[in-house]
């Protein structure tokens, strides 16, 4: 015998049944999880137990509701997959980088694996640079816009390195053409080391 009003119990059961539908949109599922948690005081673990999922699965689903509206819209419309939201959520503390990565996923048709590599790289790069020189950040943004690819600069003393990311030979040659005054007839294949795995993020340094 439960102490809760019968109507509340019915609503809770209806929500659980709705969540278990295979065709349920990830955002609708996240909304149902949140409602169970906030309106019915059901913990994430209890929700997971009811539907045969882990507590982490429930918590991560609810996090989808914290994504920017345009990202949620793309997810609802199927322009990105739920897997793409994981690397975007990793950048929740850097909304500018999150927005850029989202744009890259859409415009460059990045796979989930590609997006995750970029996101992890951004997090690692950010942690290695406690202070980011505004001038360096501005230069990175200008190069990214000019080349149509993500760029990072590591400056050491009077020297340093510029890293440019690409995901295919076509993208590589497009970047190269911009360095050779638009000479699109010149084609260069990345080194065998860079092409070791076509699914891996490829990068060259200048």
C-alpha positions as CSV (number, residue, x, y, z in Angstrom):
1,X,0.0,0.0,0.0
2,X,1.4,3.4,-1.0
3,X,0.9,6.6,0.8
4,X,0.8,8.7,-2.3
5,X,-2.6,9.8,-3.8
6,X,-3.8,7.2,-6.4
7,X,-3.8,9.9,-9.1
8,X,-0.1,10.7,-8.5
9,X,0.7,7.0,-8.7
10,X,-1.1,6.6,-12.0
11,X,0.7,9.6,-13.4
12,X,4.1,8.2,-12.3
13,X,3.3,4.8,-13.9
14,X,2.2,6.5,-17.1
15,X,5.5,8.4,-17.3
16,X,7.5,5.2,-16.7
17,X,5.5,3.4,-19.5
18,X,6.0,6.4,-21.8
19,X,9.8,6.4,-21.2
20,X,10.0,2.8,-22.2
21,X,8.8,3.5,-25.7
22,X,11.5,2.7,-28.2
23,X,10.6,5.7,-30.5
24,X,10.7,8.3,-27.7
25,X,12.8,11.3,-28.6
26,X,15.9,11.7,-26.3
27,X,14.7,15.2,-25.2
28,X,11.2,13.9,-24.4
29,X,12.8,11.1,-22.4
30,X,15.0,13.6,-20.6
31,X,11.9,15.7,-19.8
32,X,10.1,12.7,-18.3
33,X,13.2,11.8,-16.2
34,X,13.3,15.3,-14.9
35,X,9.6,15.4,-14.1
36,X,9.8,12.1,-12.2
37,X,12.8,13.5,-10.2
38,X,11.4,16.9,-9.4
39,X,7.6,16.4,-9.3
40,X,7.5,12.9,-7.9
41,X,10.8,12.9,-5.9
42,X,12.0,9.8,-7.6
43,X,15.8,9.6,-7.4
44,X,18.0,9.0,-10.5
45,X,18.8,5.5,-9.3
46,X,15.2,4.7,-8.7
47,X,14.3,5.9,-12.2
48,X,17.1,3.7,-13.6
49,X,15.9,0.7,-11.6
50,X,12.3,1.2,-13.0
51,X,13.5,1.2,-16.6
52,X,16.5,-1.1,-16.4
53,X,19.1,1.6,-16.9
54,X,21.9,3.0,-14.7
55,X,21.8,6.1,-12.6
56,X,24.4,7.6,-14.9
57,X,22.2,7.0,-17.9
58,X,19.4,8.9,-16.2
59,X,21.6,11.8,-15.1
60,X,23.2,12.2,-18.5
61,X,19.8,12.2,-20.2
62,X,18.6,15.0,-18.0
63,X,21.8,17.0,-18.9
64,X,20.5,17.2,-22.5
65,X,18.1,19.8,-21.3
66,X,21.0,22.1,-20.4
67,X,22.2,22.3,-24.0
68,X,21.5,25.5,-26.0
69,X,18.1,25.7,-27.7
70,X,19.6,25.4,-31.2
71,X,21.4,22.2,-30.2
72,X,18.2,20.7,-28.7
73,X,16.4,21.6,-31.9
74,X,19.0,19.9,-34.0
75,X,18.8,16.8,-31.8
76,X,15.0,16.8,-32.0
77,X,15.0,17.2,-35.8
78,X,17.7,14.5,-36.2
79,X,20.4,16.8,-37.6
80,X,22.7,15.5,-34.9
81,X,22.5,12.2,-32.9
82,X,22.4,11.8,-29.2
83,X,26.0,10.6,-29.4
84,X,27.0,14.0,-30.7
85,X,25.7,15.6,-27.5
86,X,28.3,13.9,-25.3
87,X,31.3,16.0,-26.7
88,X,29.1,19.1,-26.6
89,X,28.3,18.6,-23.0
90,X,32.0,18.2,-22.2
91,X,32.3,21.9,-23.2
92,X,29.5,23.1,-21.0
93,X,31.9,25.5,-19.2
94,X,33.0,27.0,-22.5
95,X,29.9,28.1,-24.4
96,X,31.9,29.7,-27.2
97,X,33.9,26.5,-28.0
98,X,30.6,24.5,-27.6
99,X,29.0,26.7,-30.2
100,X,32.0,26.3,-32.6
101,X,32.0,22.5,-32.2
102,X,28.3,22.3,-32.8
103,X,28.8,24.4,-36.0
104,X,31.6,22.0,-37.1
105,X,29.4,18.9,-36.5
106,X,26.7,20.4,-38.8
107,X,28.8,22.0,-41.5
108,X,31.5,19.3,-41.7
109,X,29.3,16.3,-41.0
110,X,31.6,15.2,-38.2
111,X,31.1,11.7,-36.8
112,X,30.6,11.2,-33.0
113,X,34.2,9.9,-32.8
114,X,35.6,13.0,-34.6
115,X,33.6,15.3,-32.3
116,X,34.7,13.5,-29.2
117,X,38.4,13.8,-30.3
118,X,38.0,17.5,-30.8
119,X,36.2,18.0,-27.5
120,X,38.8,16.0,-25.5
121,X,41.5,18.0,-27.3
122,X,39.9,21.3,-26.3
123,X,39.6,20.2,-22.7
124,X,43.2,19.0,-22.5
125,X,44.5,22.2,-24.3
126,X,42.5,24.4,-21.9
127,X,43.9,22.6,-18.8
128,X,47.4,22.9,-20.1
129,X,47.0,26.7,-20.6
130,X,46.0,28.2,-17.3
131,X,46.0,31.6,-18.9
132,X,45.0,32.1,-22.5
133,X,46.5,35.2,-24.2
134,X,43.6,37.1,-25.7
135,X,45.8,38.0,-28.7
136,X,46.6,34.3,-29.3
137,X,42.8,33.5,-29.0
138,X,42.0,36.2,-31.5
139,X,44.6,34.8,-34.0
140,X,43.2,31.3,-33.5
141,X,39.7,32.5,-34.3
142,X,40.9,34.4,-37.4
143,X,42.8,31.4,-38.8
144,X,39.8,29.1,-38.1
145,X,37.6,31.4,-40.1
146,X,40.1,31.8,-42.9
147,X,40.9,28.0,-43.2
148,X,37.5,26.6,-42.3
149,X,39.1,24.3,-39.7
150,X,40.0,24.3,-36.1
151,X,43.3,25.9,-35.3
152,X,45.3,26.1,-32.1
153,X,48.5,28.0,-31.4
154,X,51.2,27.1,-28.9
155,X,53.6,30.0,-28.3
156,X,56.9,29.5,-26.5
157,X,59.1,32.5,-26.2
158,X,59.6,34.0,-29.7
159,X,58.6,30.8,-31.4
160,X,55.9,28.2,-31.3
161,X,53.6,25.9,-33.3
162,X,50.3,26.2,-35.2
163,X,48.2,23.1,-35.3
164,X,45.5,22.7,-38.0
165,X,43.0,19.9,-37.8
166,X,41.5,18.0,-40.8
167,X,39.4,14.9,-41.2
168,X,39.9,13.8,-44.8
169,X,42.4,14.1,-47.7
170,X,39.9,16.4,-49.4
171,X,39.8,18.7,-46.4
172,X,43.6,18.6,-46.2
173,X,44.0,19.6,-49.8
174,X,41.5,22.4,-49.4
175,X,43.6,23.8,-46.5
176,X,46.8,23.4,-48.5
177,X,45.3,25.3,-51.5
178,X,44.7,28.3,-49.3
179,X,48.4,28.3,-48.4
180,X,49.5,28.0,-52.0
181,X,47.6,31.0,-53.3
182,X,44.5,29.0,-54.3
183,X,46.5,26.5,-56.5
184,X,43.8,23.8,-56.3
185,X,45.8,21.6,-58.8
186,X,48.4,20.9,-56.2
187,X,47.5,17.8,-54.2
188,X,49.5,16.4,-51.3
189,X,48.7,13.2,-49.5
190,X,49.1,13.2,-45.7
191,X,52.0,11.2,-44.4
192,X,51.5,7.5,-43.9
193,X,51.7,8.1,-40.2
194,X,48.8,10.6,-40.4
195,X,46.8,8.2,-42.5
196,X,47.3,5.2,-40.1
197,X,43.6,5.1,-39.4
198,X,41.1,7.0,-41.6
199,X,38.8,7.4,-38.6
200,X,41.4,9.1,-36.5
201,X,41.7,12.8,-36.3
202,X,44.5,14.0,-38.6
203,X,46.6,17.0,-37.9
204,X,49.6,18.8,-39.3
205,X,51.8,21.4,-37.9
206,X,53.3,24.4,-39.6
